[in-house]
Amino acid sequence: MSLLRSHRNFGTIPRASGAAAAALKARAAAWDVPLVETTEAMSLFVWGCELRLVPDSDAVRVELSAPESRLIGTLQDSATELFAEAGLEVSWDRVDAGALAPGLSLMQVVSVTRRSPGYVRVRLAGADAARFGIGSLHFRLLLPPAGRAAVWPRIGATGRTEWPGGADALHRPVYTVAGQGGDWLDFDIFRHDGSPTCDWALSDPEGTTVGIIGPGGGWCPDAERLHLFGDETALPAMARMLELARGTVTAHVRAAHSDLGPLAADPRVVHCADLMAALSTAAPERDAFVWFAAEAGLARQARQHLLARGMDRKNFMAAAYWG
C-alpha cells in the first residue's frame, strides 16, 4: 500500500473508537476492499486512498490521504456517511462547504451527431475534460429537469455531498468515455424509447451546460486472457476495452450489426443473438477474466453460471447496465 498520497484531511470522532472501528470493518467487507489492522491503527484502502482510524484516550482520529484533491473530497463524503449510519459524527479539520461536489465538472455541449442507426455521439468541452477516461472508463452525466435552471450538488457543512431533490432532482446516468483530446470528450448514447437522456440528446442541447462527475467504474481488466460479453448498452465500454486490452481478448456482442462500426471487421469480435448461450459455449479458462454486462436479470444468470463453473469471484464481473 505504498501509493503516493499527497493530499490529506483529518477529523475527530469523540469517545467512539469501538463503534468507529466496527463501522469501518463492515464497510470494508461490503465493498470487498483491503482492511489492515495493527495495534496502533486500522486502515481501509480504496480508490488508491487510505482511510485510517487512530484511537486516542477519549476519541478516535480519522486520517484521509489520497493522490488527488478530488479523491480526498470523495473519501470525506463516504467516511462522513458511513460513520453517520453508525450514529457517529466526524468533526473535520477542513470542509469545503458550498463547493461543487467532489469530481464534478461543468461542461458545454459542443455537438450531437448520429454515429450509427442506434447511437448518437455527444461531444462535451471543458477545462477538466483531460482527467476523464484515465484510470476509469466511466463518468456520471448530470442533467437538470427540462425547463429548470440547474441546481448542482455541493459539499455540505458536515462534509457530505448534498444533492438537489424534488423538482430539481438531476437525471444521473452513467456513460463511457468514447474519445478524448485536449479540452473535449465524446460519449455514445444508445437510442431507445423512454430514455430521458435520449430525449435530451435529441432536443438540440448544443451550447448548454451539463455536469459530469467522476471518473469512476474501473479500468480495463489487467488479464492475459479477457472475454467480453455485452449487449447494446455495453457496446461503448467493450469498444474501449478492445482498444486497451494488453493480452488476448475476445468479445461477444449482442447488438445490431449496423451499430458495430469498425468492430464489425475486428476478428476478435463475435456477433451473437444470445449472450447466455455464448457464455456457456465459450468456456473461458478459469484463470482468464470474464466481463459481462447487460440487463439485470441476465447479469444475475451470468454470475450464477460462472460461480457454478467454479470461477473465482475475482476473475469475473457481471454488471447490470439496465433493468
C-alpha positions as CSV (number, residue, x, y, z in Angstrom):
1,M,0.0,0.0,0.0
2,S,2.8,2.4,-0.9
3,L,0.9,4.6,-3.4
4,L,1.8,8.3,-3.3
5,R,-0.9,10.2,-1.4
6,S,0.0,13.9,-1.3
7,H,-3.5,15.2,-0.3
8,R,-4.7,14.9,3.3
9,N,-7.5,15.8,5.7
10,F,-8.2,14.9,9.3
11,G,-11.2,14.6,11.6
12,T,-12.1,13.5,15.1
13,I,-14.9,11.3,16.5
14,P,-15.3,11.7,20.3
15,R,-15.5,8.7,22.6
16,A,-16.3,6.1,19.9
17,S,-13.3,4.1,18.9
18,G,-15.1,0.8,19.1
19,A,-18.1,1.8,17.2
20,A,-16.0,3.6,14.5
21,A,-13.8,0.5,14.1
22,A,-16.9,-1.7,13.7
23,A,-18.4,0.6,11.1
24,L,-15.1,0.6,9.1
25,K,-14.8,-3.2,9.2
26,A,-18.4,-3.5,8.0
27,R,-17.8,-1.1,5.1
28,A,-14.6,-2.9,4.0
29,A,-16.5,-6.2,3.9
30,A,-19.4,-4.6,2.0
31,W,-17.0,-3.1,-0.6
32,D,-14.7,-6.1,-0.6
33,V,-11.6,-3.8,-0.2
34,P,-8.4,-4.3,1.9
35,L,-8.5,-3.6,5.6
36,V,-5.3,-3.6,7.6
37,E,-5.4,-3.6,11.4
38,T,-2.5,-3.1,13.8
39,T,-2.2,-2.3,17.5
40,E,-1.9,1.4,16.6
41,A,-4.4,1.9,13.8
42,M,-6.9,0.5,11.3
43,S,-6.8,1.4,7.6
44,L,-9.2,0.9,4.8
45,F,-7.8,1.2,1.2
46,V,-9.9,2.1,-1.7
47,W,-9.5,4.1,-5.0
48,G,-5.8,4.4,-4.3
49,C,-6.7,6.2,-1.0
50,E,-6.4,5.4,2.7
51,L,-9.0,6.0,5.4
52,R,-7.1,5.5,8.7
53,L,-8.5,5.3,12.3
54,V,-6.1,6.1,15.1
55,P,-7.6,5.6,18.6
56,D,-6.8,8.1,21.4
57,S,-7.7,8.1,25.1
58,D,-11.1,9.8,24.6
59,A,-11.6,10.0,20.8
60,V,-10.6,8.4,17.5
61,R,-8.6,10.4,14.9
62,V,-9.8,9.9,11.3
63,E,-7.0,10.4,8.7
64,L,-7.6,10.6,5.0
65,S,-4.9,10.5,2.3
66,A,-5.3,10.4,-1.4
67,P,-3.3,11.1,-4.6
68,E,-5.5,14.0,-5.7
69,S,-7.8,16.5,-4.0
70,R,-10.9,15.2,-5.8
71,L,-10.5,11.8,-4.1
72,I,-10.0,13.4,-0.7
73,G,-13.4,15.0,-1.1
74,T,-15.0,11.8,-2.3
75,L,-13.4,9.9,0.6
76,Q,-14.5,12.5,3.1
77,D,-18.1,12.2,1.8
78,S,-18.0,8.4,2.1
79,A,-16.4,8.5,5.5
80,T,-19.0,11.0,6.8
81,E,-21.8,8.9,5.5
82,L,-20.6,5.5,6.8
83,F,-19.9,6.9,10.3
84,A,-23.3,8.8,10.3
85,E,-25.0,5.4,9.6
86,A,-23.4,4.2,12.9
87,G,-24.7,7.2,14.8
88,L,-21.3,8.9,14.8
89,E,-20.4,12.4,13.8
90,V,-16.9,13.4,12.4
91,S,-15.6,16.9,13.2
92,W,-13.4,17.6,10.2
93,D,-10.4,19.9,10.3
94,R,-11.4,21.2,6.8
95,V,-14.7,21.2,4.9
96,D,-15.1,23.0,1.6
97,A,-18.7,23.8,2.3
98,G,-20.5,25.2,-0.7
99,A,-18.0,23.9,-3.2
100,L,-19.2,21.8,-6.1
101,A,-19.4,18.1,-5.3
102,P,-16.0,16.2,-5.5
103,G,-15.2,15.2,-9.0
104,L,-18.0,17.4,-10.5
105,S,-17.1,19.4,-13.7
106,L,-19.4,21.6,-15.6
107,M,-19.1,21.1,-19.4
108,Q,-20.6,22.6,-22.5
109,V,-22.3,20.6,-25.2
110,V,-20.4,21.1,-28.4
111,S,-22.3,18.7,-30.8
112,V,-24.7,15.8,-31.0
113,T,-24.3,13.6,-34.1
114,R,-25.7,10.3,-35.4
115,R,-22.9,7.8,-35.1
116,S,-24.9,4.8,-36.4
117,P,-28.6,3.9,-36.7
118,G,-28.8,3.0,-33.0
119,Y,-26.4,5.5,-31.4
120,V,-25.8,9.2,-31.1
121,R,-22.4,10.7,-30.1
122,V,-22.2,13.7,-27.8
123,R,-19.1,15.9,-27.6
124,L,-18.6,17.9,-24.4
125,A,-15.9,20.6,-23.9
126,G,-14.4,22.0,-20.7
127,A,-11.1,22.6,-18.9
128,D,-11.4,19.4,-16.9
129,A,-12.0,17.0,-19.8
130,A,-8.5,15.6,-19.8
131,R,-8.9,13.9,-16.4
132,F,-11.9,11.8,-17.6
133,G,-11.3,8.4,-19.2
134,I,-7.9,8.0,-17.5
135,G,-7.7,5.1,-15.0
136,S,-11.5,4.7,-15.1
137,L,-13.7,4.1,-18.1
138,H,-16.9,5.8,-17.0
139,F,-18.5,9.0,-15.7
140,R,-21.9,10.0,-14.5
141,L,-23.8,12.6,-16.6
142,L,-25.9,15.1,-14.6
143,L,-28.9,16.5,-16.4
144,P,-31.2,19.1,-14.9
145,P,-35.0,18.7,-15.4
146,A,-36.2,20.2,-18.7
147,G,-37.2,23.8,-18.3
148,R,-35.5,24.3,-14.9
149,A,-32.2,26.0,-14.1
150,A,-29.6,23.5,-12.9
151,V,-29.0,23.1,-9.2
152,W,-25.7,21.2,-8.9
153,P,-24.7,19.0,-5.9
154,R,-22.4,20.8,-3.4
155,I,-20.5,19.9,-0.3
156,G,-22.5,20.5,2.9
157,A,-21.3,21.7,6.2
158,T,-20.7,18.2,7.5
159,G,-18.6,17.1,4.6
160,R,-21.3,15.1,2.9
161,T,-22.5,16.0,-0.7
162,E,-25.9,17.5,-0.8
163,W,-27.9,16.5,-3.9
164,P,-30.8,18.5,-5.2
165,G,-34.2,16.8,-4.8
166,G,-37.8,17.3,-5.7
167,A,-38.4,19.3,-8.8
168,D,-34.6,20.0,-9.1
169,A,-33.6,16.3,-8.9
170,L,-31.0,15.5,-11.6
171,H,-31.1,12.6,-14.0
172,R,-27.8,10.7,-13.4
173,P,-27.0,8.0,-16.0
174,V,-23.5,6.5,-16.4
175,Y,-21.6,6.6,-19.7
176,T,-18.3,5.5,-21.1
177,V,-15.7,7.9,-22.5
178,A,-15.5,7.0,-26.2
179,G,-12.8,9.5,-27.2
180,Q,-10.8,12.4,-25.8
181,G,-8.5,15.1,-26.9
182,G,-7.3,18.3,-25.3
183,D,-10.4,20.0,-23.7
184,W,-13.1,17.7,-25.1
185,L,-14.5,14.2,-24.6
186,D,-17.0,12.1,-26.5
187,F,-19.6,9.6,-25.4
188,D,-22.2,7.5,-27.1
189,I,-25.9,7.1,-26.2
190,F,-27.8,4.0,-27.3
191,R,-31.2,5.2,-28.7
192,H,-34.2,3.6,-27.1
193,D,-37.7,4.6,-26.1
194,G,-38.4,6.1,-22.7
195,S,-34.9,7.3,-22.1
196,P,-34.6,10.8,-20.6
197,T,-31.0,11.0,-21.9
198,C,-32.1,10.2,-25.5
199,D,-34.8,12.8,-25.2
200,W,-32.3,15.4,-24.0
201,A,-29.8,14.5,-26.7
202,L,-32.4,14.9,-29.5
203,S,-33.6,18.2,-28.1
204,D,-30.8,20.3,-29.7
205,P,-28.8,20.8,-26.5
206,E,-25.7,22.3,-28.2
207,G,-24.4,25.2,-26.2
208,T,-26.0,24.2,-22.9
209,T,-24.1,23.3,-19.7
210,V,-24.2,19.8,-18.2
211,G,-22.4,18.3,-15.2
212,I,-20.2,15.2,-15.3
213,I,-18.9,13.6,-12.2
214,G,-16.1,11.0,-11.9
215,P,-14.2,9.4,-13.4
216,G,-15.2,6.0,-11.9
217,G,-16.3,2.5,-12.6
218,G,-12.9,0.7,-13.1
219,W,-10.5,0.3,-15.9
220,C,-9.9,-2.5,-18.5
221,P,-9.2,-5.7,-16.5
222,D,-5.4,-6.5,-16.5
223,A,-5.6,-10.1,-17.7
224,E,-3.6,-12.2,-20.2
225,R,-6.9,-13.6,-21.5
226,L,-10.0,-11.4,-21.4
227,H,-13.5,-12.5,-22.5
228,L,-16.1,-9.7,-23.0
229,F,-19.9,-10.3,-23.3
230,G,-22.4,-7.5,-23.6
231,D,-25.5,-6.0,-25.2
232,E,-26.1,-2.7,-26.9
233,T,-25.8,-0.7,-23.7
234,A,-22.4,-2.3,-23.0
235,L,-21.0,-1.8,-26.6
236,P,-19.2,1.5,-25.9
237,A,-17.4,0.1,-22.9
238,M,-16.5,-3.1,-24.8
239,A,-15.1,-0.9,-27.7
240,R,-12.8,0.9,-25.2
241,M,-11.6,-2.3,-23.6
242,L,-10.8,-3.8,-27.1
243,E,-8.5,-0.8,-27.5
244,L,-6.9,-1.0,-24.1
245,A,-6.6,-4.8,-23.5
246,R,-2.9,-5.8,-23.3
247,G,-3.5,-9.6,-23.7
248,T,-5.7,-11.9,-25.8
249,V,-9.2,-10.6,-25.9
250,T,-12.5,-11.8,-27.4
251,A,-15.8,-10.0,-27.4
252,H,-19.3,-11.5,-27.9
253,V,-21.7,-8.6,-28.7
254,R,-25.5,-8.7,-28.9
255,A,-26.2,-5.6,-31.0
256,A,-27.4,-4.7,-34.4
257,H,-24.7,-5.3,-37.0
258,S,-25.1,-1.8,-38.4
259,D,-24.1,-0.4,-35.0
260,L,-20.8,-2.2,-34.7
261,G,-19.0,0.2,-37.0
262,P,-15.2,-0.7,-37.2
263,L,-15.8,-3.6,-34.7
264,A,-17.7,-5.5,-37.4
265,A,-14.4,-6.2,-39.2
266,D,-12.5,-6.9,-36.0
267,P,-11.6,-10.7,-35.9
268,R,-11.8,-10.6,-32.0
269,V,-15.5,-9.6,-32.1
270,V,-18.3,-12.2,-32.4
271,H,-21.8,-11.1,-33.2
272,C,-24.3,-13.1,-31.3
273,A,-28.0,-13.3,-30.6
274,D,-28.0,-14.9,-27.2
275,L,-25.4,-13.8,-24.6
276,M,-26.0,-16.7,-22.2
277,A,-25.6,-19.2,-24.9
278,A,-22.4,-17.5,-26.0
279,L,-21.1,-17.5,-22.4
280,S,-22.0,-21.2,-22.0
281,T,-20.2,-22.3,-25.2
282,A,-17.2,-20.0,-24.9
283,A,-15.9,-22.0,-21.9
284,P,-13.4,-19.3,-20.7
285,E,-10.3,-20.6,-18.9
286,R,-10.6,-20.5,-15.1
287,D,-7.6,-18.2,-14.9
288,A,-9.0,-15.8,-17.6
289,F,-11.1,-12.7,-16.7
290,V,-14.8,-12.7,-17.8
291,W,-16.6,-9.3,-18.2
292,F,-20.3,-9.5,-18.7
293,A,-22.7,-6.5,-18.9
294,A,-26.4,-6.5,-19.9
295,E,-29.9,-6.4,-18.4
296,A,-30.0,-7.0,-14.7
297,G,-31.7,-10.5,-15.0
298,L,-29.1,-11.7,-17.5
299,A,-26.3,-10.4,-15.3
300,R,-27.6,-12.4,-12.4
301,Q,-27.8,-15.5,-14.6
302,A,-24.2,-14.9,-15.8
303,R,-22.9,-14.5,-12.2
304,Q,-24.6,-17.8,-11.1
305,H,-23.4,-19.6,-14.2
306,L,-19.8,-18.6,-13.7
307,L,-19.8,-19.5,-10.0
308,A,-21.4,-22.9,-10.8
309,R,-18.5,-23.5,-13.2
310,G,-16.0,-22.8,-10.4
311,M,-14.7,-19.4,-11.4
312,D,-13.2,-17.3,-8.7
313,R,-15.2,-14.1,-8.0
314,K,-12.1,-12.1,-8.5
315,N,-11.8,-13.4,-12.1
316,F,-15.1,-12.1,-13.4
317,M,-17.6,-9.2,-13.3
318,A,-21.3,-9.5,-14.2
319,A,-22.8,-6.0,-14.2
320,A,-26.4,-4.8,-14.7
321,Y,-26.3,-2.0,-17.2
322,W,-30.1,-1.6,-17.2
323,G,-33.3,-3.1,-15.9
